[in-house]
């Protein structure tokens, strides 16, 4: 039986991800906030990003076709370099995909040639074809069918909810459900003061999810005829909503928590389709971690994260949304009570501290 240093040696993990650390919300809240914990426990880690910082930023700007092509070519060269570094690591943690275009060539080499254990992680229904508003011309180069193959080749698959798990389980017997979580100690570590007569309602997201706001816009318009609340949107693009009292805040990582604390009530409307069922309820998790009751659609994990009438409301019909929002706008005591229950739900089940041991089991 091994003893001494050999018995204590921990695995080395090579993280393969799309963006540089600290930029992509998916990476930040799926694995980056566990990195310090891994290192403190003796794990060697390295992150390899497909895109440089400038390359990543160019993806979300209109035009810049040649800059985007250059960014992709540079990323492919980085992936070739990865194949020479990976042999010195025990595990390869793959977030979403090794490259945004083409077949799963790099994943095949890692699994079949280098014989490394892949931990495959995804937090959206990434097997369903979608195209980006900014990169529609490149959608034909995507290979959505590779998700199934990568699941088959992986040692374990980590997913953010049961819907994603049911897909992965068709191709891999080792599927672990690890929710997308927040750091309630160092990041989402403040509590909204609900003692105000001027509560605000808010929503945060990206340009791709802005259309969901159309589901609740008529409700917000009617309620603003009765209550002078401000509606906030935090995003990378202003939807220019037709509301009496409306404020847009451009998303900033540096001000992420402070900006969310403009809200006293947080919204997460969703259409009931496969793309939405693949989402991990992260908007609600962010609101609730800050003591902000969430009002959500009954889609996917939303009904698991939000306990209707306890730490928020789950609303299906337009009348349900209107009643829930009006109730919360009028009752600061209820907002405070629900906000505290919401915070506790996140600390207990959707925080880094609550899930870090589960994360470690991926590497065993």
KASUL-V501431 format. One line per field, one symbol per residue. phi: phi as a letter, one per 20 degrees, with the letter a starting at -180 (. if undefined). burial: # if it has 9 or more other ideal C-beta (glycine too) atoms within 8 Angstrom, else .. Layout:
BEGIN
phi=???
burial=???
END
This chain:
BEGIN
phi=.fbmfffefdfdcdedbfdfgndfggfgdebffeffffffeneecbddefdffffffffdcfmlgffffffffffffffffgfeeggececdedemafbfcmffffffffeeeeleeedecbcbffeefccfgecffeffefcfffggffgfeefbcdcebfffffffffcbedddecffcdefedcecccfeeebecfddbbcrdgfdggffffdggfffffffdceeeddcdaebeflfecfccbdcffbffdgffffffedcddbfbfecfgffefdmfgfffgffemdgddceeclfgfefeegndcrcdcdegffffffffgffecfffffffffffgfgfgfccdgffdfffffffdb
burial=..........##########..##.##########.###...###########.##.##.......##.###.###.##..##.##..#.##########...#.######..#.#.#########.#...#..#..##..###.######.##.######.###.###..#..##########..##...#.#....#######.#..#.##..##.######....#######...#.#.#.#####.#....##.############....#############################.##....#####....###.######..#.###.##########..###.###..##.##.
END
